[in-house]
Amino acid sequence: MDDDQGTTASLGFEHYVFVLRRQWRVILAATLLGALAGGGFLLFAPKSVTATTTINLNVITTEPFSAQKAASGLLDDATETAIARSHVVASRASDLLKGALSPSEIRSASTVATSSGAAVVTVDFESDNAAEAVKGADAVAAAYLAFRSEQAEQRIGVMVANLTERIDALNVTLGEANQALATADVNSAAYAQATTQRQQILTELDGLLSQRNGLQSVDTSGGIVLSAAEDNELDYAPGRTITLLTGLAGGLVLGIIAAFIWNPFDRRLRNAREIARALGAPVYATIDARREDVPATGASADSLRVTRERLLVDIYLGTTVLVLDATHGDEPSPTSVNLAVVTAQAGHDVTLIVPEATDDFREHLRSALDLFEPDGGVGQSRTVPTLSVFHATDSGDENQGDLLLTAQTHKTIERAGEESLTFLVLSLQAHPASILAGLRVAQSVVVVTRDKDTTTVDAEWIREEADGIETPVLGVITERARQRAERKQRGINWPFERTDSAAKPAESGTTTESAAS
């Protein structure tokens, strides 16, 4: 069970990779569209610039070097943030900016954050202009520090004034006590009382003077600017890098989703790997899909010879090979014909049957292979002596069991020698009944496909019907796709030009009748 689960997971992963590789154009297009969307957003979206000023607050205390508690512990985050965001500070900042922005605009554009126990305050100011953002951040920071300093000075001033008033009152009382001491008898009770009073006044005066001196020595500066806005890096929104990366990532994700959605509707098989996967059969060879000579020459002949040797390993003499032409051409593919030709060139007796051949096609084939005049529908090639081409004379007879695989065709297949091979060529445009009959009489199947013309529907139908009849699909010969301008050059390179009045395959009449019925 574990092995089965591992195999299923492997197949699932392989399928995902296959779809992604097959639909890479969709993924690339979606990714590029995502990047373009990000660029468009950067181009048309409102832009803003944020400048940052960092300040260090001064802790206003009479004991700045006290070891009992850190100075930063005397600051409160919420209080300092509220002060910096207050209307009073915004009004002062507006004055510093000479009224360029109102206090309300300054409050909406500024943001204050604290750190290190509120000892460090960061002022952010957002604007659509870099210069204004820098000026705004510095103005808010300066107004905030100035307000803290003025508030400290005012509080200390009030406390010093109160202490001074008390000290003056005690000095008056002290003068009166001194006068009493001067006039009283040293041994009297009045003298003792005046002495005690004088001592208390002096003690209190010492404390009050010490407090006033401490308050007068307090540093009331609000703090210092650690880094001005122009010294810090400006933050642009939307961020160019983040926006573009987000667009790319979003496009990539959408592209992957679109690839899996589109893949079932994309029926064209683009290359040999996809065709082999769809048919579940190996690719014997890949050749160019241009007009080919009959017999094949050059690289095409070499590829077909490789195909022949691979095919002869899988089949026995005396059998019939159904060559299914899935190239969707207007005439039998040259590859289908040349597969039989190169097999005969190896010295094997080969009979080639092309039931869908038109009169024009047969005439060209007779000339290309230098066939003897048909004797009983069989023409012998002078070019390839072991090759014979059969032509049924009873095709088109509606009393036949099949208009393509006629009685004469069946007899020819049945009479094939034990040392010979029969190649039956049918296209997928033929009636399904004819193809199924071909699958039934053949012992093996070779499929000829063309990149971007053969579809997944073709491959699935061939595989399902071949499996149902238990006729194995041995392999595939693929023809490379040609450029759009070269597609008219597909087909067989005949010794002379085709006539425009080429007759249609006999099966077309059957299809029309079937549709009418």
C-alpha positions in Angstrom: 0.0 0.0 0.0 2.9 2.4 0.8 4.4 1.7 -2.7 1.0 2.5 -4.3 0.7 5.7 -2.4 4.3 6.7 -3.3 3.6 6.0 -7.0 0.4 8.0 -6.9 2.2 11.0 -5.3 5.0 10.7 -7.9 2.5 10.7 -10.7 0.6 13.6 -9.2 3.8 15.6 -8.9 4.9 14.7 -12.4 1.5 15.8 -13.7 1.8 19.2 -12.1 5.3 19.6 -13.5 4.1 18.5 -16.9 1.2 21.0 -16.9 3.5 23.9 -15.8 6.0 23.1 -18.5 3.3 22.7 -21.1 1.6 26.0 -20.3 4.8 28.0 -19.7 3.6 30.6 -22.2 0.4 31.2 -20.1 2.4 31.5 -16.9 4.9 33.9 -18.6 2.2 36.0 -20.1 0.4 36.3 -16.7 3.6 37.1 -14.9 4.4 39.9 -17.4 0.9 41.2 -17.1 1.3 41.2 -13.3 4.5 43.2 -13.8 2.8 45.6 -16.2 -0.1 46.0 -13.7 2.5 46.8 -11.0 4.2 49.3 -13.3 0.8 50.9 -14.2 -0.1 51.2 -10.5 3.2 53.0 -9.9 2.5 55.2 -12.8 -1.1 56.2 -12.0 -1.5 55.7 -8.3 -1.1 58.7 -6.0 2.4 59.0 -4.7 3.6 60.0 -1.3 6.9 60.7 0.4 7.6 60.1 4.1 10.4 61.9 5.8 11.6 60.9 9.3 13.2 63.0 12.0 14.6 61.3 15.1 15.0 63.2 18.4 16.3 62.3 21.9 14.2 63.7 24.7 15.8 65.4 27.7 14.5 64.2 31.0 13.7 67.3 33.1 14.6 66.4 36.7 16.5 68.0 39.6 18.5 64.8 40.0 19.7 63.9 36.5 22.5 61.7 37.8 20.5 59.8 40.4 21.4 56.1 40.5 18.1 55.0 42.0 16.1 55.2 38.8 17.1 55.6 35.1 16.2 59.0 33.6 14.2 57.3 30.8 12.0 55.8 33.5 10.6 59.2 34.2 9.1 59.5 30.7 5.7 58.1 29.6 5.2 56.8 26.1 1.5 57.7 25.9 2.0 61.2 27.3 4.9 62.1 25.0 3.0 60.7 22.0 -0.1 62.7 22.9 2.0 65.9 23.3 3.7 65.5 20.0 0.4 64.9 18.3 -1.4 67.7 20.0 -3.0 70.7 18.3 -0.6 73.1 20.2 2.4 71.5 18.7 0.8 71.4 15.3 0.0 75.1 15.5 3.6 75.9 16.4 4.8 73.7 13.5 2.4 75.6 11.2 4.0 78.8 12.3 7.4 77.5 11.6 6.2 76.5 8.1 4.9 80.1 7.7 1.3 78.9 7.3 2.0 76.6 4.3 0.0 73.9 6.1 -2.8 74.2 8.6 -2.5 72.5 12.1 -5.1 70.0 11.0 -3.2 69.1 7.9 0.0 68.7 9.9 -1.7 66.4 12.4 -3.1 64.2 9.7 0.2 64.0 7.9 2.4 63.3 10.9 3.0 60.2 12.9 4.8 59.9 16.2 6.4 56.7 17.6 8.5 56.2 20.7 11.2 53.8 21.7 13.7 53.1 24.5 11.1 54.1 27.1 10.1 57.2 25.2 13.6 58.6 25.4 13.8 58.4 21.6 10.9 59.8 19.5 10.5 59.3 15.8 8.5 61.9 13.8 7.2 60.8 10.4 5.7 63.3 8.0 3.9 62.3 4.8 3.6 64.6 1.8 3.4 64.3 -2.0 6.6 66.3 -2.3 10.0 65.3 -0.8 11.0 68.8 0.2 7.7 69.5 2.0 8.0 66.1 3.8 11.5 67.0 5.0 10.4 70.5 6.2 7.2 69.1 7.8 9.1 66.4 9.8 11.7 68.9 11.0 9.0 71.5 11.9 7.0 69.1 14.0 10.1 67.9 15.8 11.3 71.5 16.5 7.8 72.6 17.7 7.6 69.5 20.0 11.0 70.2 21.6 10.3 73.9 22.0 6.9 73.2 23.6 8.5 70.7 26.1 11.1 73.3 27.0 8.7 76.2 27.5 6.4 74.0 29.5 9.3 73.0 31.8 10.4 76.6 32.2 6.9 77.8 33.1 6.5 75.0 35.7 9.9 75.7 37.2 9.2 79.5 37.2 6.0 79.1 39.2 7.7 76.8 41.7 10.7 79.2 42.1 8.4 82.2 42.6 6.5 80.3 45.3 9.7 79.3 47.0 11.0 82.9 46.8 7.8 84.2 48.4 8.1 81.8 51.2 11.8 82.6 51.7 11.0 86.3 51.9 8.4 85.7 54.5 10.8 83.6 56.6 13.5 86.3 56.3 11.0 88.8 57.8 10.2 86.4 60.6 13.9 85.7 61.0 14.5 89.5 61.4 11.9 89.7 64.1 13.5 86.7 66.0 16.9 88.3 65.8 15.4 91.6 67.2 13.8 89.7 70.0 17.1 88.0 70.9 18.8 91.3 70.9 16.4 92.9 73.5 15.7 89.8 75.7 17.6 88.8 78.8 19.8 85.9 78.1 18.4 84.0 81.1 14.9 84.7 80.3 12.2 82.4 78.8 11.7 84.9 76.0 15.3 84.6 74.9 15.1 80.8 74.9 11.9 80.9 72.8 13.4 83.4 70.3 16.5 81.2 70.0 14.4 78.1 69.2 12.3 80.1 66.7 15.4 81.4 65.0 16.9 77.9 64.6 13.7 76.6 63.0 13.5 79.5 60.6 17.2 78.9 59.6 16.6 75.2 59.1 13.5 75.9 56.9 15.4 78.6 55.0 18.2 76.2 54.2 15.8 73.7 52.8 13.9 76.2 50.7 17.1 77.8 49.4 18.4 74.3 48.5 15.1 73.6 46.6 15.2 76.9 44.8 18.8 76.5 43.8 18.0 73.0 42.5 15.1 74.2 40.4 17.0 77.1 39.0 19.8 74.7 37.9 17.4 72.3 36.1 18.1 71.9 32.3 14.8 72.8 30.6 15.8 72.0 27.0 13.3 69.7 25.4 15.9 67.4 23.8 18.2 67.2 20.8 17.7 66.1 17.2 19.6 62.9 16.6 19.1 62.9 12.9 17.3 65.5 10.8 14.9 64.5 8.0 17.3 65.4 5.3 19.9 63.0 6.9 17.5 60.0 6.8 16.4 58.0 3.9 13.0 59.0 2.4 10.3 56.4 2.1 8.3 56.5 -1.1 4.8 55.0 -1.4 3.9 53.0 -3.2 7.4 51.4 -3.1 8.7 50.7 -6.5 10.5 47.5 -5.7 7.8 46.1 -3.5 5.0 47.0 -5.9 6.8 45.4 -8.9 7.7 42.3 -6.9 4.1 42.0 -5.8 2.9 42.4 -9.3 5.3 39.7 -10.5 4.3 37.3 -7.7 0.6 37.9 -8.2 0.9 37.4 -11.9 2.9 34.2 -11.4 0.3 32.8 -9.0 -2.5 33.7 -11.4 -0.5 32.3 -14.3 -0.1 28.9 -12.5 -3.8 28.9 -11.7 -4.7 29.8 -15.3 -2.3 27.1 -16.6 -4.3 24.4 -14.8 -7.6 25.9 -15.9 -6.6 26.3 -19.5 -4.7 23.0 -19.9 -7.8 20.8 -20.5 -9.0 23.2 -23.2 -5.6 23.3 -24.9 -5.8 20.3 -27.1 -2.9 20.8 -29.4 0.1 18.5 -28.8 3.1 20.7 -29.3 6.1 18.3 -29.2 7.1 14.7 -29.2 7.2 14.5 -25.4 3.5 15.6 -25.1 2.5 13.2 -27.9 4.3 10.3 -26.3 2.6 11.0 -23.0 -0.9 11.3 -24.5 -0.6 8.1 -26.5 1.3 6.2 -23.9 3.8 5.0 -26.5 7.4 5.8 -27.3 8.5 8.2 -30.1 10.4 6.2 -32.7 11.6 9.3 -34.6 11.0 13.0 -35.2 11.3 14.3 -38.7 10.6 17.6 -40.5 7.0 18.2 -41.7 7.9 19.7 -45.1 7.3 18.2 -48.5 9.2 14.9 -48.6 10.5 12.8 -51.4 9.1 9.3 -52.0 11.3 7.4 -51.4 12.6 9.5 -48.5 16.1 11.0 -48.7 18.5 12.7 -46.3 17.7 13.2 -42.7 14.1 12.0 -43.1 15.3 8.7 -44.5 17.8 8.2 -41.7 15.1 8.8 -39.1 12.8 6.4 -40.8 15.5 3.7 -40.9 15.9 4.1 -37.2 12.1 3.7 -36.9 12.2 0.6 -39.1 14.8 -1.1 -36.9 12.9 -0.3 -33.7 9.6 -1.4 -35.3 11.0 -4.8 -36.5 12.0 -5.6 -33.0 8.4 -5.4 -31.9 6.6 -7.1 -34.8 6.7 -10.4 -36.5 6.8 -11.1 -40.2 3.4 -12.1 -41.7 1.6 -9.4 -39.7 -0.3 -6.2 -40.6 0.7 -2.9 -39.2 -1.9 -0.2 -39.1 -0.4 3.2 -39.8 -2.7 5.9 -38.4 -2.1 9.3 -40.0 -3.0 11.9 -37.4 -1.4 14.8 -39.2 -4.7 16.2 -40.5 -3.3 16.8 -44.0 -5.3 17.0 -47.2 -3.5 13.9 -48.5 -1.7 10.9 -46.8 1.4 12.0 -45.0 4.7 11.2 -46.8 5.9 9.7 -43.6 3.2 7.0 -43.7 4.1 6.0 -47.2 7.9 6.2 -46.6 7.7 3.9 -43.5 6.6 1.1 -45.8 9.2 2.1 -48.4 12.2 2.0 -46.1 11.0 -1.3 -44.6 10.9 -2.8 -48.1 14.4 -1.3 -48.8 15.7 -3.5 -46.0 14.7 -6.6 -48.2 11.4 -7.5 -46.6 8.4 -8.1 -48.8 6.0 -5.2 -48.1 2.5 -4.5 -49.3 1.3 -0.9 -49.0 -2.4 -0.3 -48.8 -3.7 3.3 -48.9 -7.5 2.9 -49.1 -8.2 6.7 -49.0 -5.8 7.4 -51.9 -7.4 9.5 -54.7 -6.8 8.8 -58.3 -4.4 11.7 -58.4 -2.5 10.4 -55.4 -2.2 6.9 -57.0 -1.0 8.4 -60.2 1.7 10.3 -58.4 2.7 7.2 -56.3 2.9 5.1 -59.5 5.3 7.6 -61.0 7.4 8.1 -57.8 7.9 4.4 -57.1 7.9 3.4 -60.8 5.2 0.8 -60.4 4.3 -1.9 -62.9 0.8 -1.7 -64.3 -1.4 -3.1 -61.6 -2.3 -6.8 -61.9 -5.3 -7.6 -59.8 -5.0 -4.2 -58.1 -1.3 -4.8 -57.1 1.5 -2.7 -58.5 5.1 -3.8 -58.2 7.8 -1.1 -57.7 10.8 -1.1 -60.0 12.6 1.3 -57.6 12.1 -0.9 -54.6 11.5 -4.4 -55.9 10.2 -5.9 -52.6 7.5 -3.2 -52.4 4.0 -3.7 -53.8 1.1 -1.2 -53.7 -2.4 -2.5 -53.6 -5.4 -0.7 -55.0 -8.9 -2.1 -54.5 -11.2 -1.9 -57.4 -14.4 -2.6 -55.4 -14.1 0.6 -53.3 -17.2 2.8 -53.1 -19.6 -0.2 -53.3 -22.3 0.5 -50.7 -23.0 -3.3 -50.5 -19.5 -3.7 -49.0 -19.2 -4.1 -45.2 -16.9 -1.1 -45.3 -16.3 1.4 -48.1 -12.5 1.6 -47.4 -11.6 -1.9 -46.1 -13.4 -3.7 -48.9 -13.5 -7.4 -49.6 -10.5 -7.2 -51.9 -8.6 -5.4 -49.2 -9.4 -8.0 -46.7 -8.3 -10.8 -49.1 -5.0 -9.0 -49.8 -4.3 -8.8 -46.1 -5.3 -12.4 -45.4 -3.2 -13.7 -48.4 0.0 -11.9 -47.2 2.9 -14.3 -46.9 4.4 -15.4 -43.7 7.6 -13.6 -44.6 5.9 -10.4 -45.7 4.6 -7.3 -43.9 1.4 -5.4 -44.7 1.2 -1.6 -44.0 -2.4 -0.3 -43.9 -2.5 3.5 -44.0 -5.6 5.2 -42.7 -6.1 8.8 -41.7 -8.1 10.0 -38.7 -10.4 11.8 -41.2 -11.6 8.3 -42.2 -14.9 7.0 -40.8 -14.5 5.6 -37.3 -15.9 2.3 -38.5 -13.1 2.0 -41.0 -10.5 2.8 -38.4 -12.0 0.3 -36.0 -11.9 -2.3 -38.8 -8.3 -1.5 -39.4 -7.5 -2.0 -35.7 -9.3 -5.3 -35.8 -7.4 -6.8 -38.8 -4.0 -5.3 -37.8 -1.7 -6.8 -35.1 0.0 -3.5 -34.2 -0.4 0.2 -34.7 2.1 3.0 -35.5 0.8 6.6 -35.3 2.1 9.4 -37.4 1.5 12.8 -35.8 2.4 16.4 -36.4 3.3 18.9 -33.7 0.5 21.5 -33.1 -1.9 19.7 -35.5 -2.5 16.4 -33.6 -4.7 17.0 -30.6 -5.3 15.3 -27.3 -8.7 14.3 -28.5 -7.0 12.3 -31.3 -4.6 10.7 -28.9 -7.2 9.7 -26.4 -9.5 8.2 -29.0 -6.7 6.2 -30.6 -5.5 4.9 -27.2 -9.0 4.0 -26.0 -10.1 2.2 -29.1 -6.7 0.4 -29.5 -6.9 -0.8 -25.9 -10.5 -1.9 -26.3 -9.6 -4.0 -29.3 -6.3 -5.0 -27.7 -4.2 -3.9 -30.6 -1.0 -2.4 -29.2 0.2 1.0 -30.2 3.9 0.3 -30.7 5.2 3.8 -31.2 4.9 7.2 -32.7 6.6 9.1 -35.6 6.2 12.8 -35.1 6.6 15.5 -37.7 7.9 18.8 -36.5 5.7 21.8 -36.8 6.7 24.3 -39.6 6.5 28.0 -39.6 3.2 29.5 -40.8 4.7 30.5 -44.1 5.9 27.0 -44.7 2.7 25.1 -43.9 1.6 25.0 -47.5 4.8 23.0 -48.3 3.6 20.0 -46.4 2.9 16.7 -48.2 4.6 14.6 -50.7 7.2 16.1 -53.1 5.8 14.5 -56.3 7.9 14.4 -59.5 5.3 16.6 -61.1 2.7 19.1 -59.9 -0.6 18.0 -58.4 -3.7 18.8 -60.4 -6.3 21.1 -58.9 -9.0 18.6 -59.8 -7.8 16.0 -57.4 -10.7 13.8 -56.4 -11.7 13.6 -52.7 -11.2 10.3 -50.8 -14.0 7.8 -51.3 -14.8 7.9 -47.6 -16.0 11.5 -47.9 -19.0 10.3 -49.8 -19.8 7.9 -47.0 -19.5 10.6 -44.3 -21.8 12.8 -46.3 -24.4 10.0 -46.6 -24.1 9.2 -43.0 -24.7 12.8 -42.0 -27.7 13.0 -44.4 -29.2 9.9 -43.0 
